[in-house]
Each structure stands twice: as C-alpha cells, then as structure tokens.
C-alpha cells in the first residue's frame, strides 16, 4: 500500500473508533433501559434506536474492512428486524444475546486497550451462531454484503484539484491492510463539543498576556541590573564621605524599584493563577463522560454471572447520566466488578434458597450514582441477599492471626466489618472462579483509596449488604506530605497520613528485635523509608531526633522514618510509563519547584512491604543509640543557691549534663565559651535578668534557636506575656513547680 492510502486508513480508523464507541455507548444505554422495564411504546422506540445503531455500525465497520464485526452486526440486525416486525418477543434470552453482542463489539473496536488491530473475541463464531438460531436460521440469516473494492491508485500531482476532491467520496471503499507491515497504533480519542473547544481556546489565549508580562518583567530586571552596575561603578569614583550618601540613595532607589516590581508581579501571579485554574478546569471537563460507559460492562457481567451461578437477579440502575472523568471510570472498573462478583457469589441466594426464607425468588442488585458536595460522587452498590456474617469474619480473623481473641472481643460492629477488607481474609466456604481467596475487597479498597476516595460497608443478616464509595468526579490535583530521604524527594498522600512527629532517639523501643514507637499509647512498628525502597548508600540520619509519619491503609498502620519532613502541598501526579510503572511502591512522579523530579509513593505497597515477615529489620542502630545516648547539656541561671542546687540535682538524676550560673550575665559568658542544648533561667536576678538574657539569646544568630525555659515567682498575666515577647520557649511559675512537669517540658523541647 502506498503511503497516501496508508495515511487515509489511519484517519478512517481514528474516525471509526470514535464513531464505534459512540454507537456502543448508545447500545449500552438502550439495553440498560430495556432491562429496567419500560412501556410498550418506549420499548418500540428503543428497539428502533438499537436497530439503527447496529445498522450504522455495520456500515462503518465495512468501510474499514473489519469483517468479523460486520458479520456480528449483520446477524444482530437480522434478529432485531424480527423484533421490530413483532415476530419475536424481546425476552430475557434475546436481551442476553444483545448484551453478549455488545461485549464482543467493544472488544473488536480498534484503539485503547484493544490495540490497533484487535483479534476476534473468544466464542465469536458461537455467538453469531446463537443469534442466527434465535432468528430461526441454521447459519447466517443472509450473508453479509461483500466488502467494497479497494481505493483507486492516487491521482498524479498534475491532476486538477476538483478530481482530487472527488477521488474519495463519503461512501469510500475500505483500504486493505498492507501485508508487509502492521498499521500504526490508533490513538484514543474523545468527542468534544465545538463550543467547549472555543472556550478552551479563549482561556489559552489569555495566557498570551501572562507571557508578555513575563517577558516585560525579565527586561525590567535586566535593566535594573544594568543600572545598579552603573551606580556601583560611579561609586568607585567618589570619596569616602560621598560614598556613604551614595549608598543610602542607591538602597532607597533599589528598595523602591523592587517594591514596585514585587507589587506588579504579585498582581500578575494572581491573574495567571486564575487563567491556569480556568484552563485546567475546562480541560478536565473534556474528559467527563456519562457513567453509562462504566455501567454497561457491569450490566453485562451481572447477566453472565447470574446465569453461571443459577441465580435470578434483577439489576436496578439509577443515576447513570452522572458524568465522571474517563480516567476515574477506567480505574474504577475493576473495583465495581469485584463488588458485583462479591454480591453474586457471596450475597445473593439461589431462587430456591430465597423462597425457603420467605423472600421473592428473584434477587435485586442495585447500583446508584449521585453527586455530592466538593466535586465528589457517591456510588452505592446494594443487594437484598444474606448479608455478611460478622461472627465468621471474626473467627477467620482469629484463625489467621489478624487479631487475637482478646482484641476480637473488644471489636465494635464497624471494626468487625472492616475485617472484610483484610487481604486474604474470606468467609467463603470454598474456592471458585468467582470468589474465595479473600482478595476482592482488599483490592477494591486499594483502588478506591488510590483515587482519593473512601469506601464504607453496611449489612444486616438476611437483609443484604450495601457498599458506599465516595470518589472525586475527576482526576484532580491532590495534597501530599513532602519528605526527603537522602537527596531524594518523596511524597505520601495526605489522606493516608495520620500524623507527623519527631521523637528523641531514646523514645524508640525494641519489641521482638524490631523498632516501635508509641502512638496514642499503642506500639506501632517503625521502619526506615530508605529500607522500604531499597535505597542504598545513604548516610545514617544525624541529630538527636528521628522524624516519622504514621500512615494507614486497609486497617493497617506503620510509622515510616524519613530524614526530613518538608511540609504539605498540592501536586498534580504524572503517571509513569513502562518500565517505570513496574517499580515497587511508586505510584507516580511530580515536578518539583526547583525543576527536579520527585516521586509519589503507594502507601498500600509500602505497608505490604513493611509487614512482610522477611522484611529486614535494622535494630543495631537503635540498640547502640539507646545503650549509650548522647548526654544533653543544660545551663541553669539562678541566683538562689537553694533553687540552683535543686534544679541541678533533678536534671542530673534524669541523665543531663548540667552547668550553673549565678545570674544572667555569667550565663551569657558561659554561652560564649560552651555549647548547650537548653537554658533554664530564673527571671529576677542581679546584673542581668532572665528576660534580658532571653532577649540576648534570641538576637544572637549563634543561639537564636536555643530553647529557654523561664522559672519564676512572677505569675501575673503581664509577666507571662513579657516572657513570650522576649522569646521564652516555656514559662513555669515556681509556686506550682513540679519536677515531672519540668522534665516533660525539657523532653519536648530537646
């Protein structure tokens, strides 16, 4: 095939993919409505619409030489013609064939996950045969029309332009696929209204102003630099006395110019932020699609699984018109299918079982979508089956060592149901293709939480189970806690971080040769993020404190140690391409303000790695640190020998190295000669008071960060406020002094 025909084929395939996806979406919506039950008049309308969609899809598929799809559509069209004529009832068997056909059609559409040249789905011949048998014909009801002839050869360049435009009419023949090369991949596409594109274009055009402003500010800064250079050169020609006046004038001039530039830049930054936010919001809207696309697949699976399980299940769908980001729908698809399989495999009974319990023989599976505040949507999946057995959940959890008997006895209803999300925990009595391994709900929770959503479950024995998923409607920017390990910047989703903290080395405990920290009185395992990510070659953390984050997911939590906790921010995560997408514990990448690259971590995978029995613990580091902790040095400034002796005795008994001074002036002299980790000072002292000493400490860059505790008999509100004003870290009144309070305060400060 020549290059011109090959290019035409690619354009036709791209157009066909968009058209075919629209037809499939329309077919799915019609089938969902037919399954719910409609009036006779509405049924005729839907059958007519379905017939036209199949007929049009057949013609489009023939244009691009997709013979298998043509054959399927032709058989389905013949069957629908009988329904239109009233010769055949639209019963459950016929709707089942239509759902199976829709599933096959989706698989045969080029592009996306199907690839540029999708293969025929398994069982296609059997499906076409079933359709024809339903229509009353042993084979094809009538053979599909033959393919159109290939395109004529390209017209020479000298041919008139009118001949070129007539060369490819609307009913153009298909372009045969070349034998010597596979066609290039068909890109995924979405259909966007022109008015929406116009709006995006106008928003993008607003950025031109920001671009020009940036160029202007850069020019102004260059000019400022040149003028400052001129002033510097002119200064060198002045005498010493004139230079001082010149410096004062230059500083005033420079301050004025910089202040003006900062004001203008601030205004432009606000305008730019508004434009970028509007453009980002508009672009996200392009990817919004009705949830019908997602629910079509669910409906097809319900029919197939209920038939395989011998169960009579009515699917009730509401809110399918709600729009969700196409990417959210793709990520959510597997989670919904897991919940559907769970309901059919575990929840809903067979007709005989239901009748024996006094229930209708037909079970009900409901899926509803509803908008919620904050750009979120709630998806509810409920059934009227047997419900979840909490007692069996607890028994299985005890058997697998998830909880012990004492812990199980204290669990409330919500905590018991949360056990269902534990990986490997299942109450199924056997292993089937549908369920039994205990992985389904754990996978669902992980996928929902990856999208920034939450999942909750409600159940009543004998009455059924309801799952509620609360999700963002679009893949938006989300908040993360930024950390640093060595030179690497790493982020963890804020919604998975319970707290951040730092603790002294001596506060880390060892349990079964593993490090733990106390969180709300409970021991939580402490692991180094560098170990989890197999980062090698980094130095051991320095300093007297250890920084960690407590992260939680799927009912588990650990404390993850990092070198530095930078802070919380909002980011837009970028997906990783192959082969980086296979890197363990990494969910995506982000661009840092410095221009470097950071990574967003997958908390679920971090937890799985940390909780493995073979995870390499590193206790030697903490054992050494706790066996011989570095002694902190404290300076006491107190003019009373009795009080000075008492404080010294209390602090030395707690393991601190202590020096004393009789007043603030002597203490200040000692600070110039030695290093201390904390100051404990009286307020009323000769030569230099505690307030004056604290003020000097705060104004000296060498000691500005040194913690200062003031202990005094002055207890008025004004004295306390003065202590805060001069920079005291804590203020203790001697009348209510307690040595444990002092030690606790020191422990928090150093």
C-alpha positions in Angstrom: 0.0 0.0 0.0 1.3 3.4 -0.9 1.8 6.0 1.9 -1.2 8.0 0.8 -3.6 5.1 1.2 -1.9 4.1 4.5 -2.4 7.7 5.9 -6.1 7.6 4.8 -6.5 4.2 6.5 -5.2 5.7 9.8 -7.6 8.7 9.5 -10.5 6.4 8.8 -9.6 4.1 11.7 -9.4 7.0 14.0 -12.8 8.3 12.9 -14.3 4.8 13.1 -13.0 4.3 16.7 -14.8 7.5 17.9 -18.0 6.6 15.9 -18.0 3.0 17.1 -17.5 3.9 20.7 -20.5 6.3 20.5 -22.6 3.5 19.0 -21.5 1.1 21.7 -22.4 3.6 24.4 -25.8 4.2 22.9 -26.4 0.5 22.6 -25.5 0.0 26.3 -27.8 2.8 27.4 -30.7 1.3 25.5 -30.1 -2.2 26.9 -29.9 -0.8 30.4 -33.3 0.9 29.9 -34.8 -2.2 28.4 -33.6 -4.3 31.3 -35.3 -2.0 33.8 -38.7 -2.5 32.1 -40.4 0.2 30.1 -43.8 0.9 28.4 -44.7 -0.8 25.2 -44.3 2.5 23.3 -40.9 3.2 24.8 -39.8 -0.4 24.0 -40.6 0.1 20.3 -38.6 3.3 20.3 -35.6 1.6 22.0 -35.7 -1.3 19.6 -35.8 1.0 16.6 -32.9 3.0 18.0 -30.9 -0.2 18.6 -31.6 -1.4 15.1 -30.4 1.8 13.6 -27.2 1.9 15.8 -26.3 -1.7 14.7 -27.1 -1.0 11.1 -24.9 2.2 11.1 -22.1 0.4 12.9 -22.2 -2.4 10.4 -21.7 0.0 7.5 -18.9 1.9 9.3 -17.1 -1.4 10.1 -17.4 -2.5 6.5 -15.7 0.8 5.4 -12.5 -0.1 7.4 -12.6 -3.8 6.5 -13.5 -5.2 9.9 -15.2 -8.3 8.5 -15.9 -10.1 11.9 -17.6 -7.0 13.3 -19.6 -6.7 10.1 -20.8 -10.4 10.4 -21.8 -9.9 14.0 -23.7 -6.7 13.3 -25.4 -8.3 10.3 -26.7 -11.2 12.4 -27.8 -8.9 15.2 -29.5 -6.7 12.7 -31.5 -9.6 11.2 -32.6 -10.6 14.7 -33.7 -7.0 15.6 -35.7 -6.8 12.4 -37.8 -9.7 13.6 -38.4 -7.9 16.9 -39.4 -4.7 15.0 -41.9 -6.7 13.0 -43.4 -8.2 16.1 -42.4 -11.7 15.0 -40.2 -12.2 18.1 -40.6 -11.2 21.7 -37.9 -9.2 23.4 -37.5 -11.8 26.2 -34.6 -12.4 28.6 -32.8 -14.8 26.2 -32.8 -12.2 23.4 -31.6 -9.4 25.8 -28.9 -11.8 26.9 -27.7 -12.3 23.3 -27.7 -8.5 22.9 -25.6 -8.0 26.0 -23.2 -10.7 24.8 -23.0 -9.0 21.4 -22.3 -5.6 23.0 -19.4 -7.1 24.9 -18.0 -8.6 21.7 -18.5 -5.3 19.8 -16.5 -3.4 22.5 -13.6 -5.9 22.2 -13.5 -5.5 18.4 -13.3 -1.7 18.3 -9.7 -0.6 17.4 -7.8 1.6 19.8 -7.3 1.8 23.5 -6.6 -1.4 25.3 -7.7 -3.4 22.3 -4.8 -2.3 20.1 -4.9 -1.0 16.5 -5.9 -4.5 15.1 -7.9 -6.3 17.8 -8.4 -10.0 17.4 -11.8 -11.6 17.4 -13.1 -12.3 20.9 -13.3 -15.9 22.1 -16.5 -17.6 21.2 -17.5 -15.1 18.4 -18.5 -17.8 16.0 -20.7 -19.4 18.6 -22.3 -16.1 19.4 -23.1 -15.4 15.8 -24.5 -19.0 15.5 -26.7 -18.4 18.6 -28.0 -15.2 17.2 -28.9 -16.9 13.9 -30.5 -19.9 15.7 -32.6 -17.4 17.7 -33.6 -15.8 14.4 -34.7 -19.2 13.1 -31.9 -19.8 10.6 -29.3 -22.6 10.9 -26.5 -20.5 9.6 -26.4 -16.9 8.5 -29.8 -15.4 8.1 -28.4 -13.9 4.9 -24.8 -13.5 4.0 -23.3 -10.1 4.9 -22.7 -7.8 2.0 -19.3 -8.3 0.3 -16.5 -5.8 1.1 -16.2 -2.8 -1.1 -13.4 -2.6 -3.6 -10.1 -1.0 -2.6 -9.3 2.6 -3.3 -8.1 3.5 -6.8 -4.5 4.5 -7.2 -3.6 8.1 -6.2 -4.1 10.7 -8.9 -0.9 12.2 -10.2 0.1 15.6 -8.8 -0.7 17.4 -12.0 -4.4 16.3 -11.9 -6.9 19.1 -11.2 -7.8 19.8 -7.6 -11.5 19.0 -8.4 -10.5 15.5 -9.3 -8.6 15.1 -6.1 -11.7 16.0 -4.0 -13.9 13.6 -6.0 -11.4 10.8 -5.5 -12.6 9.9 -2.1 -16.4 10.2 -1.8 -18.2 9.8 1.5 -19.0 6.1 0.7 -15.4 5.4 0.0 -14.3 1.8 -0.2 -12.1 0.4 2.6 -8.4 0.5 2.4 -6.9 -3.0 2.7 -4.4 -3.6 5.4 -0.9 -4.0 3.9 0.6 -7.4 4.1 4.1 -6.3 4.8 3.5 -4.0 7.8 1.1 -3.6 10.7 -0.8 -0.4 10.9 0.3 2.2 13.3 -1.4 2.3 16.7 -4.8 4.1 16.7 -4.8 6.8 19.3 -7.5 7.1 21.9 -9.9 9.9 21.2 -12.9 11.7 22.8 -15.6 13.7 21.2 -15.7 17.3 22.3 -18.4 19.9 21.5 -17.1 22.8 19.4 -18.4 25.3 22.0 -16.2 23.6 24.6 -13.1 23.8 22.4 -13.8 27.5 21.7 -13.9 28.1 25.4 -10.6 26.4 26.0 -9.0 28.3 23.1 -10.2 31.6 24.7 -8.7 30.6 28.0 -5.5 29.6 26.4 -5.3 33.0 24.6 -5.5 34.7 28.0 -2.1 33.2 28.7 -0.5 35.3 26.0 -0.9 38.3 28.2 0.9 36.5 31.0 3.6 35.5 28.6 4.1 39.1 27.5 4.1 40.3 31.1 6.8 37.8 32.0 9.0 39.0 29.1 8.5 42.6 30.3 9.4 41.7 33.9 12.5 39.9 32.7 13.5 43.0 30.7 12.9 45.3 33.7 15.1 43.1 35.9 17.9 43.2 33.3 17.6 46.9 33.2 17.7 47.1 36.9 20.8 45.1 37.0 22.5 47.3 34.4 21.5 50.5 36.3 22.8 49.0 39.5 26.1 48.2 37.8 26.4 51.8 36.6 25.8 53.1 40.2 28.4 50.7 41.5 31.0 52.0 39.0 30.1 55.6 39.8 30.5 54.9 43.5 34.1 53.8 43.0 34.9 57.3 41.7 33.6 59.1 44.8 35.4 59.9 48.1 34.7 58.0 51.3 32.3 60.6 52.7 30.3 60.8 49.4 30.2 57.0 49.2 28.0 56.8 52.3 25.5 59.2 50.8 25.6 57.4 47.5 24.9 54.1 49.2 22.0 55.4 51.1 20.5 56.9 47.9 21.2 53.6 46.0 19.5 51.5 48.7 16.4 53.7 48.7 16.2 53.6 44.9 16.7 49.9 44.8 14.1 49.3 47.5 11.5 51.4 45.7 12.1 49.6 42.4 12.0 46.2 43.9 8.8 47.0 45.8 7.1 48.2 42.6 8.3 45.0 40.8 7.0 42.8 43.6 3.6 44.5 43.6 3.2 44.1 39.8 4.5 40.5 39.9 2.0 39.7 42.6 -0.9 41.1 40.6 0.2 39.2 37.5 0.6 36.0 39.5 -2.9 36.2 40.7 -4.2 36.8 37.2 -2.1 33.9 35.9 -3.3 31.6 38.6 -6.9 32.4 37.6 -6.2 31.7 34.0 -4.4 28.5 34.6 -7.1 27.3 37.0 -9.8 28.1 34.5 -7.9 26.3 31.7 -7.2 23.3 33.9 -10.9 23.1 34.9 -12.0 23.4 31.3 -9.6 20.7 30.1 -10.8 18.3 32.8 -14.4 18.8 31.5 -13.2 17.4 28.1 -12.7 14.0 29.8 -16.0 13.9 31.6 -18.3 11.2 30.3 -21.6 9.7 31.4 -21.2 6.8 33.8 -23.2 4.7 31.3 -19.9 3.6 29.7 -18.9 2.1 33.1 -22.3 0.6 33.9 -22.7 -1.2 30.5 -19.9 -3.5 31.4 -21.3 -4.1 34.9 -24.7 -5.0 33.4 -23.2 -7.5 31.0 -21.3 -9.1 33.9 -24.4 -9.3 36.1 -26.3 -11.2 33.4 -23.4 -13.6 32.7 -22.5 -14.3 36.3 -26.2 -14.8 37.4 -26.7 -17.3 34.6 -23.5 -19.1 35.5 -24.4 -19.2 39.2 -28.0 -20.3 38.6 -29.4 -17.2 40.2 -32.3 -14.9 39.1 -31.1 -11.4 39.6 -32.7 -8.1 38.7 -30.2 -5.2 38.1 -31.6 -1.8 39.1 -29.5 1.2 38.0 -30.0 4.9 38.8 -28.0 8.0 38.1 -26.2 6.6 35.1 -26.2 10.0 33.4 -23.8 11.4 36.1 -20.6 12.4 34.4 -17.3 11.1 35.7 -13.7 11.6 34.4 -13.0 8.9 31.8 -9.8 8.1 33.8 -11.7 7.7 37.0 -14.1 5.3 35.2 -11.2 3.2 33.9 -9.6 3.0 37.4 -12.9 2.2 39.0 -14.0 -0.6 36.5 -12.2 -3.4 38.3 -13.3 -2.3 41.7 -17.0 -2.3 40.7 -16.6 -5.7 39.0 -15.1 -7.1 42.3 -18.1 -5.8 44.2 -20.6 -7.2 41.7 -18.9 -10.6 41.8 -18.9 -10.5 45.6 -22.6 -9.7 45.7 -23.5 -12.5 43.3 -21.0 -15.1 44.7 -21.5 -14.4 48.5 -24.6 -12.3 49.0 -27.5 -13.2 46.7 -29.1 -16.6 47.2 -30.4 -19.0 44.6 -34.2 -18.8 43.9 -34.8 -22.0 46.0 -32.9 -20.6 49.0 -34.7 -17.3 48.7 -38.2 -18.9 48.5 -37.3 -21.1 51.6 -36.5 -17.9 53.5 -39.8 -16.2 52.5 -38.1 -13.9 50.0 -39.1 -13.4 46.3 -37.3 -15.9 44.1 -35.7 -13.0 42.2 -32.9 -11.1 44.0 -32.2 -7.5 43.5 -28.8 -5.9 42.8 -28.9 -2.1 42.8 -26.3 0.4 41.6 -26.9 4.1 42.1 -24.8 7.2 41.4 -25.4 10.6 43.0 -23.5 13.9 43.1 -22.1 15.1 46.4 -20.6 18.3 47.6 -16.9 19.1 46.9 -16.8 17.7 43.4 -17.4 14.2 44.5 -19.9 11.4 43.7 -21.3 8.6 45.7 -21.7 5.2 44.2 -23.9 2.8 46.1 -23.9 -1.0 45.4 -26.5 -2.9 47.4 -28.2 -6.4 47.3 -31.0 -8.0 49.2 -29.1 -11.2 49.9 -28.0 -13.0 53.0 -25.7 -10.2 54.4 -22.3 -10.5 55.9 -21.6 -12.9 58.7 -19.7 -10.9 61.4 -19.1 -13.9 63.6 -17.5 -15.8 60.8 -15.4 -12.8 59.9 -14.1 -12.6 63.5 -13.4 -16.3 63.6 -11.5 -16.3 60.4 -9.5 -13.2 61.5 -8.5 -15.0 64.7 -7.6 -18.2 62.8 -5.3 -16.2 60.5 -3.7 -14.2 63.3 -5.1 -10.8 62.2 -6.5 -10.3 65.7 -6.3 -12.3 68.9 -9.3 -13.5 70.9 -9.0 -10.6 73.4 -8.8 -8.0 70.7 -11.7 -9.6 68.9 -13.9 -9.4 71.9 -13.5 -5.6 72.1 -14.4 -5.0 68.4 -17.5 -3.0 67.6 -19.7 -3.6 64.6 -17.7 -1.1 62.3 -14.4 -2.7 63.2 -15.8 -6.2 62.6 -16.9 -5.2 59.1 -13.6 -3.5 58.4 -12.0 -7.0 58.7 -13.6 -7.9 55.4 -11.1 -5.6 53.7 -8.1 -7.5 55.1 -6.2 -9.2 52.3 -6.5 -13.0 52.3 -9.5 -13.0 54.7 -12.6 -14.7 53.3 -15.7 -16.3 54.8 -16.3 -18.3 51.6 -16.7 -22.0 52.2 -14.8 -22.9 49.0 -12.6 -21.6 46.2 -14.3 -20.9 42.9 -13.6 -18.9 39.8 -15.8 -16.2 41.3 -14.6 -15.8 44.9 -13.0 -17.4 47.9 -9.4 -16.1 48.0 -10.2 -13.1 50.2 -8.5 -10.6 47.9 -11.6 -8.9 46.3 -12.5 -6.3 48.9 -8.8 -5.6 49.7 -8.3 -4.8 46.0 -11.4 -2.7 45.9 -10.4 -0.6 48.9 -6.9 -0.1 47.5 -8.2 1.1 44.1 -10.8 3.4 45.7 -8.2 5.0 48.0 -5.8 5.4 45.1 -8.4 7.6 43.5 -8.6 9.7 46.7 -11.9 8.1 47.8 -13.3 6.2 50.7 -15.4 3.0 51.0 -17.9 2.0 53.7 -20.0 -1.1 54.2 -23.3 -1.7 55.9 -25.0 -5.0 56.4 -27.9 -6.7 58.0 -28.2 -10.5 58.4 -30.7 -11.9 56.0 -31.5 -8.5 54.5 -28.4 -7.7 52.4 -25.3 -5.6 52.1 -24.6 -2.1 50.9 -21.2 -0.6 49.8 -20.9 3.1 49.6 -18.0 4.6 47.5 -17.3 8.3 47.8 -15.0 9.4 45.0 -13.8 12.6 43.2 -15.5 13.0 39.8 -12.3 14.0 38.2 -8.6 13.1 38.5 -7.7 16.4 40.2 -4.6 17.6 42.0 -4.4 16.3 45.5 -2.5 17.0 48.7 0.7 15.2 49.8 3.2 15.4 52.6 6.6 16.0 51.1 9.6 14.3 52.7 13.3 13.8 52.0 15.4 10.7 52.2 19.0 11.4 51.3 18.8 13.6 48.2 15.5 12.1 47.0 12.2 14.0 47.4 9.3 11.6 48.1 5.6 12.4 48.7 2.9 10.5 50.5 -0.8 11.2 50.0 -2.2 13.3 52.9 -5.3 11.3 53.2 -3.2 8.3 54.2 -1.0 10.1 56.8 -2.5 10.1 60.3 0.2 12.3 61.8 3.8 13.5 61.5 6.1 13.7 64.5 9.7 13.7 65.8 10.9 11.9 68.9 14.2 11.6 70.7 16.3 8.6 70.0 15.7 7.2 73.4 12.0 7.2 72.9 12.3 4.4 70.3 11.6 0.9 71.8 12.5 -2.6 70.7 9.9 -5.3 70.5 10.9 -8.7 69.1 14.1 -7.1 67.7 12.0 -4.5 65.8 11.8 -0.8 66.4 8.5 0.6 67.6 7.1 4.0 68.7 4.2 4.7 70.9 1.2 6.3 69.2 -1.8 7.0 71.4 -0.4 4.5 73.9 -0.1 1.7 71.3 3.1 0.3 69.8 3.4 1.0 66.1 6.2 -0.5 64.0 8.9 2.0 62.9 10.6 1.3 59.6 13.0 3.4 57.5 11.7 4.6 54.2 15.2 4.1 52.7 14.9 0.4 53.7 11.4 0.0 52.2 12.6 1.5 48.9 15.9 -0.4 48.9 17.8 2.9 48.7 21.4 2.2 49.4 24.5 4.2 50.1 22.8 6.9 52.2 24.3 8.0 55.5 22.7 7.2 58.8 20.4 10.1 60.0 22.1 12.6 62.2 20.8 14.7 65.0 19.1 13.9 68.3 15.6 13.4 66.8 14.0 10.9 64.5 11.3 12.1 62.1 8.5 9.8 61.1 5.0 9.7 59.6 2.2 7.4 60.7 0.5 6.1 57.6 -2.6 3.9 57.5 -4.5 1.9 54.8 -6.8 -1.1 54.7 -6.9 -1.3 58.5 -3.1 -1.4 59.0 -0.7 1.3 60.0 3.1 1.8 60.5 5.4 4.6 61.3 7.8 5.5 58.4 11.0 7.2 59.3 12.4 9.9 56.9 15.4 12.2 57.0 13.3 15.3 56.8 9.6 16.3 56.7 9.4 19.2 54.3 5.6 20.0 54.6 2.3 19.6 52.9 1.5 20.8 49.4 -0.8 20.2 46.4 0.5 18.4 43.5 -0.6 17.0 40.1 0.8 13.5 39.8 2.0 12.2 36.4 1.7 8.5 35.6 4.9 6.5 35.0 5.4 4.8 31.6 6.9 1.4 31.1 9.1 0.1 32.6 9.0 2.6 35.5 5.3 1.7 36.1 6.6 -1.6 37.5 8.7 0.0 40.2 7.5 -1.2 43.6 5.9 1.3 46.0 5.9 4.1 43.4 2.6 5.4 42.2 3.7 8.4 40.0 6.0 11.3 39.5 5.9 15.1 40.2 7.9 18.0 39.0 9.4 20.0 41.9 9.5 23.8 42.0 13.3 23.5 41.6 12.8 21.7 38.3 13.8 18.3 39.7 11.8 15.1 39.8 10.1 13.7 42.9 8.0 10.5 43.3 4.6 9.8 44.9 4.6 6.6 46.9 1.9 3.9 47.1 1.1 3.6 50.8 -0.6 0.2 50.3 2.5 -1.3 48.8 4.7 0.3 51.5 2.5 -1.3 54.1 2.7 -4.7 52.4 6.5 -4.5 52.2 6.9 -3.4 55.8 4.6 -6.1 57.2 6.3 -8.9 55.4 7.8 -11.4 57.8 11.1 -11.4 55.9 11.4 -7.6 55.9 15.0 -6.8 57.0 14.8 -5.0 60.4 17.8 -2.9 61.5 17.8 -2.9 65.3 21.5 -2.5 65.8 21.3 1.2 65.0 18.7 1.9 67.7 20.3 -0.5 70.2 23.5 1.4 70.1 21.8 4.7 70.3 19.7 3.7 73.4 22.6 1.9 75.2 24.7 5.0 75.2 22.6 8.0 74.4 24.4 11.3 73.9 24.0 13.4 77.1 22.2 16.7 76.6 23.8 19.7 78.1 21.7 22.2 80.1 22.7 25.6 81.6 20.9 26.8 84.8 20.9 30.5 85.6 19.6 31.0 89.1 20.8 33.5 91.9 19.3 31.4 94.7 21.7 28.7 95.7 18.9 26.5 97.1 16.9 26.6 93.9 20.0 26.2 91.8 21.1 23.1 93.7 17.6 21.6 93.5 17.4 22.1 89.7 20.9 20.7 89.2 20.0 17.6 91.2 16.8 16.9 89.3 18.3 17.3 85.9 21.5 15.3 86.7 19.3 12.5 88.0 17.5 12.5 84.7 20.8 12.0 82.8 21.6 15.5 81.7 24.9 17.2 81.9 24.4 20.5 83.9 26.3 23.7 84.3 25.2 26.6 86.6 25.5 30.4 86.7 24.6 32.8 89.5 22.9 35.3 87.2 22.1 36.2 83.6 25.5 37.9 82.9 27.5 34.9 84.0 25.2 32.6 81.9 25.8 34.8 78.9 29.5 34.5 79.4 29.3 30.7 79.5 27.2 30.7 76.3 30.1 32.4 74.6 32.5 29.6 75.7 30.5 26.4 75.6 27.6 24.8 73.7 24.3 24.0 75.5 21.1 22.2 74.4 18.8 24.2 76.6 18.7 27.1 79.2 16.7 27.0 82.5 16.7 30.5 83.9 15.2 32.5 86.8 13.8 35.9 85.9 14.7 38.2 88.8 18.5 38.1 89.0 21.2 40.8 89.6 23.2 42.3 86.8 21.1 40.6 84.0 17.5 39.4 84.4 16.1 36.3 82.8 14.1 38.5 80.4 17.3 40.3 79.3 19.2 37.0 78.9 16.4 35.5 76.8 16.4 38.6 74.6 20.1 38.5 74.0 20.0 34.8 73.2 17.2 35.4 70.6 19.1 38.2 68.9 22.4 36.3 68.6 22.5 34.2 65.4 24.6 31.6 67.2 21.9 31.0 69.9 18.7 32.2 68.3 17.2 28.6 68.2 18.3 27.6 71.7 15.3 26.6 73.9 14.8 28.7 77.0 12.6 27.8 80.0 11.9 30.6 82.5 11.1 29.5 86.1 10.0 32.4 88.3 7.7 33.5 91.1 6.3 36.2 88.8 2.8 35.0 87.9 0.9 38.0 86.6 -0.5 37.9 83.0 1.8 40.9 82.1 4.9 38.9 83.2 3.8 35.9 81.3 3.2 38.0 78.1 6.6 39.6 78.6 8.2 36.2 78.7 6.5 35.3 75.4 7.5 38.6 73.8 11.2 38.1 74.6 11.1 34.6 73.1 10.9 32.2 76.0 10.1 28.6 74.9 8.2 27.9 78.2 7.2 29.8 81.3 6.8 27.9 84.7 5.7 29.6 87.9 7.6 28.4 91.0 4.5 28.2 93.2 3.1 25.4 91.0 6.5 23.9 90.2 6.7 20.1 89.8 9.9 18.4 88.7 8.0 16.0 86.4 6.5 18.9 84.5 9.9 20.4 84.1 11.3 17.1 82.8 8.4 16.6 80.4 8.9 20.2 79.1 12.6 19.6 78.5 11.9 16.3 76.8 9.5 18.0 74.3 12.0 20.8 73.6 15.1 18.7 73.1 
